[in-house]
């Protein structure tokens, strides 16, 4: 049986180079969490992969986008 890599919030923020507020916002927007401050790394990677797929579909070079549209697609705040 394959063991799941569990990481703490601090490790996750360092790994993805995101501030705490962005992590909180992503949590409100569906970032999977096991317990308070613990995350299964593969689930988080899958979450980011889904966001990347949305970006590739929703953003086109040469178009203009509002900050709100960008935040909605990235599932983050304005930091």
C-alpha positions as CSV (number, residue, x, y, z in Angstrom):
1,X,0.0,0.0,0.0
2,X,1.3,3.4,-1.0
3,X,1.7,5.9,1.9
4,X,0.3,9.4,1.5
5,X,2.6,12.3,2.0
6,X,1.1,14.6,4.6
7,X,2.5,18.2,4.9
8,X,1.8,21.0,7.3
9,X,0.6,24.4,6.1
10,X,4.0,26.0,6.6
11,X,5.6,23.4,4.4
12,X,2.9,23.8,1.8
13,X,3.4,27.6,1.7
14,X,7.2,27.2,1.3
15,X,6.9,24.5,-1.4
16,X,4.4,26.5,-3.5
17,X,5.8,29.9,-2.5
18,X,2.4,31.3,-1.4
19,X,1.5,33.5,1.5
20,X,-0.8,32.3,4.4
21,X,-3.7,34.5,3.1
22,X,-3.5,32.9,-0.3
23,X,-3.6,29.5,1.4
24,X,-6.7,30.5,3.4
25,X,-8.4,31.8,0.3
26,X,-7.6,28.6,-1.6
27,X,-9.0,26.7,1.4
28,X,-12.3,28.6,1.0
29,X,-12.3,27.8,-2.7
30,X,-11.9,24.0,-2.4
31,X,-8.3,23.3,-1.5
32,X,-8.6,19.8,0.2
33,X,-7.4,19.7,3.8
34,X,-7.2,16.6,6.1
35,X,-7.2,18.3,9.5
36,X,-6.5,21.8,10.7
37,X,-3.2,22.8,9.0
38,X,-2.5,19.4,7.4
39,X,-2.7,18.6,3.7
40,X,-2.2,15.5,1.5
41,X,0.4,16.7,-1.0
42,X,-1.0,14.7,-3.9
43,X,-4.5,16.2,-3.4
44,X,-3.0,19.7,-3.3
45,X,-1.0,19.0,-6.5
46,X,-4.2,17.8,-8.1
47,X,-6.0,21.0,-7.0
48,X,-3.3,23.1,-8.6
49,X,-3.4,21.0,-11.8
50,X,-7.2,21.7,-12.1
51,X,-6.5,25.4,-11.7
52,X,-3.8,25.2,-14.4
53,X,-6.2,23.5,-16.8
54,X,-8.8,26.3,-16.2
55,X,-6.1,28.9,-16.9
56,X,-5.2,27.3,-20.2
57,X,-8.9,27.3,-21.2
58,X,-9.9,30.7,-19.8
59,X,-6.9,32.9,-20.6
60,X,-5.8,33.9,-24.1
61,X,-2.8,35.9,-25.0
62,X,-3.7,39.4,-26.0
63,X,-7.0,39.6,-24.1
64,X,-7.5,41.8,-21.1
65,X,-8.8,40.5,-17.7
66,X,-10.0,42.1,-14.5
67,X,-8.3,41.4,-11.2
68,X,-11.5,39.7,-10.1
69,X,-11.6,37.4,-13.1
70,X,-8.0,36.4,-12.5
71,X,-8.6,35.8,-8.7
72,X,-11.6,33.7,-9.5
73,X,-9.7,31.5,-11.9
74,X,-6.6,31.2,-9.7
75,X,-8.7,30.7,-6.6
76,X,-6.6,33.2,-4.7
77,X,-6.7,36.7,-3.2
78,X,-5.2,39.8,-4.6
79,X,-1.7,39.5,-3.0
